[in-house]
Structures are given as structure tokens and as C-alpha cells.
Amino acid sequence: MMYVISCSNPLQKPYSLKQPEAGRFIRDLRQLTGLTQEQFGLRVGVSYETVSRWENGRMQPSSLAFRQLQQLAQEFGDTGKALLERYRSDPLSPGAPSYGST
């Protein structure tokens, strides 16, 4: 499954993340924030068990959670943007589900 995350800037391409890249992105973002899974879950509004499942690829975040993760990454400026770019799958595959505002 692939997630497409719309960007706040309409001129920028949306981010698309496939599993297991989504789980790696979430783990790296959490490590960038310096938070435990429990603290990160509180920040995003989920339990630490959910964060663990995301990171291990056993569960996929909702579209709302992906938008929150994108916003959190962008709060870290260039470092967060670089992290988003690292996991960006490009080009977008046809028929990939689109999540976020368009």
C-alpha cells in the first residue's frame, strides 16, 4: 500500500510513502524528535503500542495521522524536510490512494 501526503504548498509535489518506508519514516521522525514511543504517541494522539505497530509495519497510520506526522516533520525545518524527501517515492504510482487535502 502507498500513502500520498498532500503538501501545504500547492506547487510542491505530494509525498508518497510505501510500507516499509512509512514505518522507517515514522521511526526516524520519532528519533529526530528525541521522544520515546509513548511520548511520540501522545504528541500524535495515539498509544505507544500504535507507534510500535507503525514502526514495525504491522499497522498503517490513518490519513489524519500521516498529516500530523508530516506537520511534525516540517516543524524541524530543513532537517524534517530532508527526512520527508529521503522517504519520498517518486514518481507517484497511478491509482495510489491520496490522503490529505488536495
C-alpha atoms as one frame of an Amber mdcrd trajectory, in Angstrom:
protein
   0.000   0.000   0.000   1.173   3.529  -0.701   0.246   6.708   1.135   0.209
  10.025  -0.659   0.556  13.001   1.634  -0.502  16.349   0.266   1.835  19.230
   0.900   0.809  22.561   2.373   2.365  24.285  -0.638   0.150  23.624  -3.697
   3.149  23.944  -6.032   5.070  21.174  -4.274   4.573  17.525  -5.194   2.786
  15.397  -2.598   4.817  12.932  -0.560   4.131   9.267  -1.134   5.280   6.611
   1.279   5.090   2.850   0.860   5.385   0.244   3.579   8.016  -0.481   4.911
   9.256   3.050   4.123   6.356   4.510   6.123   7.452   2.597   9.219  11.071
   3.665   8.779   9.992   7.271   8.258   7.950   7.189  11.478  10.819   5.643
  13.455  13.317   8.169  12.087  10.942  11.057  12.761  10.428   9.862  16.328
  14.182   9.579  16.818  14.629  13.071  15.351  12.209  14.420  17.945  14.097
  12.607  20.708  10.850  11.176  22.075  10.045   7.710  23.346   7.280   5.779
  21.591   4.950   6.753  24.436   5.832  10.464  24.226   5.617  10.415  20.431
   2.218   8.721  20.602   0.942  11.415  22.944   2.235  14.085  20.549   0.424
  12.480  17.599  -2.631  11.371  19.580  -2.161   7.593  19.606  -0.908   4.970
  22.072   2.702   3.830  22.231   1.512   0.421  21.042   0.217   2.054  17.869
   3.550   3.801  17.295   5.307   0.451  17.722   2.973  -1.213  15.229   3.565
   1.588  12.721   7.330   1.335  13.083   7.267  -2.453  12.688   4.945  -2.363
   9.675   2.167  -4.300  11.415  -0.269  -1.393  11.157  -0.575   1.591   8.884
  -1.350   5.119  10.064  -4.624   6.762   9.141  -4.647   9.686   6.747  -5.112
  12.070   9.685  -2.111  10.574  11.465   0.003  10.925   8.292  -0.908  14.606
   8.039   0.104  15.092  11.678   3.381  13.273  11.041   4.090  15.492   8.045
   3.385  18.626  10.077   5.619  17.375  12.868   8.450  16.750  10.395   8.046
  20.239   8.946   8.382  21.742  12.433  12.015  20.607  12.297  12.742  22.849
   9.309  15.355  21.662   6.849  16.112  18.503   8.831  12.441  17.466   8.792
  12.089  18.324   5.108  15.190  16.269   4.327  13.670  13.345   6.226  10.449
  13.630   4.200  12.454  13.765   0.971  14.500  10.699   1.934  11.395   8.546
   2.118   9.556  10.123  -0.776   8.631   7.633  -3.501   8.681   9.290  -6.877
   7.068   9.150  -9.345   3.662   8.551  -7.822   2.170   5.321  -8.999  -1.175
   5.567 -10.811  -4.097   4.600  -8.649  -2.269   5.195  -5.373  -4.706   6.293
  -2.689  -4.484  10.005  -1.946  -4.604  11.150   1.646  -4.739  14.690   2.903
  -6.138  17.862   1.394  -5.777  18.326  -2.327
